[in-house]
Amino acid sequence: MTNIFVGNLSFQTTQEELHAAFSGYGTVERVNIVTDRDSGQSRGFAFIEMTDRGAAETAIAQLNGTELNGRAMNVNEARPKPQGGSGRGRGDAGRGRGKSW
């Protein structure tokens, strides 16, 4: 399984459109458009999981820089999430929220 990062997406891009774009290169297992937790609005990037590594590499090479809904997609292999959480470590305390005084 290969995980692909797709950035610079139009906020109107749908999972179906991404699935169609990538399935031309091989089997797409999953499409996940990342959305804002509060508003549900797209954050402009997604992750695609493809079964075959060779097909995924071809899709990356062919689709990087191509236009979808008026935006040139940034397509590359997703890097693994760093271990140990988000790196923030302080929650909301560092931003002045949650204080009781």
N, C-alpha and C positions, 0 to 999 in steps of 0.2 A: 504494500500500500504506500502510495506517495502522496504527501500533503503539499498542496500548491497554494501560495499566497497570491491573491489578485487585488491590487490596489488601484487607486485613482478611478474608482467606479462612480458613475452618475448615481445620485440618490434614487433615481427611478428604475435602476436595473433590478430585474427580478431573478429569482432562483432558476426559473424556467429558461430565461435567456442565457444565463451562465451555463446551465446544464447543456443546452443546445450547442453553444459555442465549443465546449470541451468534449462533448460526446462524439464529435466528428473525428476525434483522435484516438478514442478508446472508451472503455467502460468507466463511467463516472459513478462512484459509490455514494457520494454525498456532496451537497452544496450547502454551505453555511454563510449567509450574508450576516455580518456582524452589525447588530443594531444597538442603539442607545437604550440603556436599561429603563430610563424614565419615559422617554417620548416614543420609543419604538421605531424611530427614524433610523435609516441606514447610516452607518458611519463611513461609508465609502470604500469598504474593503470586504473581502470574503476569503473563505478557504474552500478549496475543492479537493476531494480525495479521489484519486484514480487508482484502479487495481494494478495495472501494468506499468512498471517503472519506465520502460522504453516509450510507451504511449504518452506518459506524463511528460517526459523530457521533450518529446516532439511537440506536444501541445504548448509547453513553455516557450520553446524556440519559435514556434509559428505565431503564437498569440501575443507575445510581449510586444507592446507598442502599437497593436492594432486598435481600431476604434470600436467602441460599443456605446451606443446612445450618446454620441458626441464627445466621448472622453477616450484618450489613449490609455489602454490598460497597462499597468505595471505587473508583469507576471513572472514569478520566480518560485523556486522551491522554498517552502516554509521552513524557517529555522525552528528548532525545538524550543519550547518554552523554558526559560531559565529556572533552575531549581530554587526553592526557598521563597516562593511567593512573588508578589508584584514588585518588590524592591522599595515600596513606600514605607512599610513598617510602622508608621505612626498613626494610621487611621486618619480620623478627621482632626486630631489634636493639633497637628501642625498647620492647619488652615483656619484656626480660630473658631471652629464649630464645637458644640457640645460642652462648652465651658459653663460652669454653674454660677459664676460671679456676676 
